[in-house]
Amino acid sequence: MEVSTPTRKDHTFDLYSPVYHHDSGVCLDFWYHMYGAHIGELIVFSVDENKQNPALIWSLQGSYAAFIVEIDV
C-alpha cells in the first residue's frame, strides 16, 4: 500500500490472509518502508476466524529507516 502524500489523517488499511493456526509454524513475512516527517504506525494483529478478538503481534511507530526493511513475525 502506498501512503505517500497526499493522504488523509488517520488513514488505515486492513489486509486479511487465510486462516492459519498458531501451531502450524506459519509466519508472516513482509517488507516495509517507514521514513519521513509524518510517519504513522504499522501494526500487525492476529484475529480469529470471525475477524474478532485482535491480539497485538508486532508494531512500529514513526520514522524508522531510509531503506526498505524485511520482517518476519
N, C-alpha and C positions, 0 to 999 in steps of 0.2 A: 504494500500500500504506500503510495507516495503522498506525503502530507506537507510538502514544502509550501511556502507562502504563495498564493493566498489560501488560507484555510480559516475555518471559524473556531473560536474559542470552545474548548471542551468537546472537540471533535473526537468521536470514538469509532472503533472498528472491531467487530466481533468475527472471529474465524473459528468454525467448528470442524472437528475431524470426526471420523468414525469412532465408535466406542471401543476403547481398549481398556482392559482391566489391569490394575497396578501390578499384578503378579505375572503379566505376560512378558515383561522385560522390554517393552516398547518405550522409546524415549522420543521427545520432541526435539528436533534439530532445525534451527533456523538461523538466518543471517539478519543483522540489523545495523543501522547507521543512525546514531543519535548525536548530532553535533550541531551546535549553533546557539543563538541567544535565547530562543523561545521554545526550547525542547520541553515536552511534557513528560509523560511517564509511560513505560511499556510494562504491562502486567500480564502474567500467564496464570490462569486459573484452571483447575480441574473441576469439572461438573459431572453430575450423574447422567444417566440415560435420558432424563427428562429436562436436561439443561438447568437443574436446580442444585442447591447446596454447594455453592462455589467454595473451593479451597485454594488459597494462595500457594502457588508453586514457586514463582520467581518474579522479581520486579526490579526495575532500574528507573531512576528519575534524573532528569536534567541532562546537560551536555556531557558526553562521555568520551568519545574518541573521534578524531578526524578521519577515521578509516572504517571500513565495514568489518564487523565482528561476527564470528560464528559462536553459537551457544548450543549446548545440549542440556536439556532438563528432563 
